[in-house]
Every structure is written in structure tokens, then in C-alpha cells.
Amino acid sequence: MLKRAFVSAMALTLIAPAAFAASIGVVDFQSLQKSPVAQKAMAKLNAAQGSYQKELQVRSQKLDEAQKANKPAAEITKMRQQFEKELAALRSKGEQDAQAATDTLQKDLEKAVKVVADQKKMDMVFRKEALLYGGTDITADVEKQLNKE
């Protein structure tokens, strides 16, 4: 009886890990930043930032010209207030554009990871930097999926 219990316990220790083992995927998001999709999103962000900077320079230059032309203080104050109002609107739009681009990229990444994980029948997927050891690197497959979309 004791021998049979021992054999049963040994069998469970050998079988249980295999039964409960999870298939784990790993994605290196830093290397995905070099992908064409991520580069395209970064280009959008940079273009929006460049546009914001140009608008800021144009409005600032107009204000400087008004000051150099010795315009009345009331007019310069009114221009400055308008400039600050437009600047706040531009900043808000720039932040919204940046957030929208970031959200879109994040959703695309999550979708690509899910598609690859489903294809490979993975139970879990972690960021590479979050996993100390193990897992199957699916970064290349995720990048291919991103480029398909």
C-alpha cells in the first residue's frame, strides 16, 4: 500500500508539470520600434511636432515685428493674448495627435501579438524585459504581422 502511494506520488510529480505547463511567448518591443509601422508612427509624431514648431515661430515673429514697429502697447498686449490662446490650442491639438498616434500603434501591436499568439497556441506573452528566463521569442513573427496590416 505504501509502495503504491509512493509510485502514485512519483507519477504525479512527473506528469503534473507537463499537464500544467504553459506555452509562453516573448516580444522585444524595443526591437519592434525599428519596424516600418513604428517608424511611420514616429514620422507622424515628428511631422506634427515640426508643424507645431513652425506655427510657434511664425506667431512669435509677428509679435516681435509688432514690438519693433513700436505698435501701441494695447495692440501688442492684444496680439500677445491672441498668441497665447492660439498657442494653447496648438499645444492641445499636438498632444491629441501624439496620443492618437501612440494609441493606434499600441492597438496595432496588441492585435499583432494576439494574432501570432493564437497562431502559435501560446497561453501567455510577455515583454522580453519582464521575463528573466525562458519563453519563445515571437518578435519577428509579430513584426511580420504588423507589416501585413
C-alpha positions in Angstrom: 0.0 0.0 0.0 2.8 2.4 0.9 4.7 1.4 -2.2 1.7 2.1 -4.4 1.1 5.5 -2.8 4.8 6.3 -3.4 4.6 5.2 -7.0 1.4 7.3 -7.5 3.0 10.4 -5.9 6.1 10.0 -8.2 3.9 9.6 -11.3 2.0 12.8 -10.3 5.3 14.8 -9.9 6.3 13.7 -13.4 3.0 14.2 -15.1 1.8 17.3 -13.4 4.4 19.8 -14.7 3.7 18.6 -18.3 -0.1 18.9 -17.8 0.2 22.4 -16.3 3.0 23.8 -18.5 2.1 26.9 -20.3 3.3 28.0 -23.7 5.0 31.4 -23.2 5.8 33.9 -25.9 8.3 36.8 -25.6 8.2 40.0 -27.6 11.1 42.5 -27.7 9.2 45.8 -28.1 12.4 47.8 -28.3 13.4 46.0 -31.5 9.9 46.5 -32.8 10.4 50.3 -32.6 12.6 49.8 -35.7 9.8 48.2 -37.7 8.3 50.2 -40.6 4.9 50.5 -38.8 6.6 52.1 -35.7 8.8 54.3 -37.9 5.7 55.5 -39.7 4.0 56.4 -36.4 7.2 58.2 -35.3 7.3 60.1 -38.6 3.7 61.3 -37.9 4.7 62.4 -34.5 7.7 64.3 -35.8 5.7 65.9 -38.5 3.1 67.1 -36.0 5.9 68.4 -33.8 7.6 70.2 -36.7 4.3 71.8 -37.7 3.7 73.0 -34.2 7.3 74.5 -34.1 6.7 76.3 -37.4 3.4 77.8 -36.2 5.1 78.8 -33.0 7.9 80.6 -34.9 5.5 82.4 -37.3 3.4 83.7 -34.4 6.4 84.7 -32.3 7.9 86.5 -35.3 4.7 88.5 -35.8 4.7 89.5 -32.2 8.4 90.6 -32.4 7.7 92.6 -35.6 4.9 94.4 -33.9 7.1 95.3 -30.9 9.9 96.5 -33.2 7.4 98.6 -35.2 6.5 100.4 -32.0 2.9 99.5 -32.1 0.7 100.7 -29.3 1.0 98.7 -26.0 -2.7 97.8 -26.1 -2.3 96.3 -29.6 0.8 94.3 -28.6 -1.0 93.1 -25.4 -4.0 92.0 -27.5 -1.6 90.2 -30.0 0.2 88.5 -27.1 -3.1 87.3 -25.6 -4.2 86.0 -29.0 -0.8 84.4 -29.5 -1.1 82.6 -26.1 -4.7 81.5 -26.9 -3.6 80.1 -30.3 -0.5 78.5 -28.7 -2.7 76.7 -26.1 -4.9 75.4 -28.9 -1.9 74.3 -31.0 -0.4 72.5 -28.0 -3.6 70.8 -27.2 -4.0 69.6 -30.8 -0.4 68.4 -30.9 -0.9 66.4 -27.7 -4.1 64.9 -29.1 -2.4 64.0 -32.3 0.5 62.4 -30.4 -1.8 60.5 -28.2 -3.9 59.3 -31.2 -0.7 58.0 -33.0 0.5 56.3 -29.8 -2.9 54.7 -29.2 -3.1 53.5 -32.8 0.4 52.0 -32.6 -0.4 50.3 -29.3 -3.6 48.8 -30.6 -1.8 47.5 -33.7 0.9 46.0 -31.6 -1.6 44.3 -29.3 -3.6 43.0 -32.2 -0.5 41.6 -33.9 0.7 39.9 -30.7 -2.7 38.3 -30.2 -2.8 37.0 -33.8 0.7 35.5 -33.5 0.0 34.1 -30.0 -3.3 32.5 -31.3 -1.5 31.0 -34.4 1.2 29.5 -32.2 -1.3 28.4 -29.5 0.5 30.4 -26.8 -1.1 30.8 -23.4 0.8 33.9 -22.4 3.0 36.6 -24.0 5.4 38.8 -22.0 7.6 41.7 -22.8 11.2 40.5 -23.1 12.4 42.7 -20.4 9.7 41.4 -18.0 10.8 37.7 -18.3 14.1 36.6 -16.8 14.3 33.3 -18.4 12.5 31.1 -20.9 9.8 31.7 -23.4 9.7 31.5 -27.2 10.7 34.8 -28.9 7.9 35.7 -31.3 9.2 39.2 -32.1 9.9 38.5 -35.8 6.5 37.0 -36.3 4.8 40.0 -34.6 6.8 42.3 -36.9 5.7 40.4 -40.0 2.1 40.5 -38.8 2.4 44.3 -38.2 3.7 44.8 -41.7 0.7 42.8 -43.1 -1.8 45.1 -41.5 
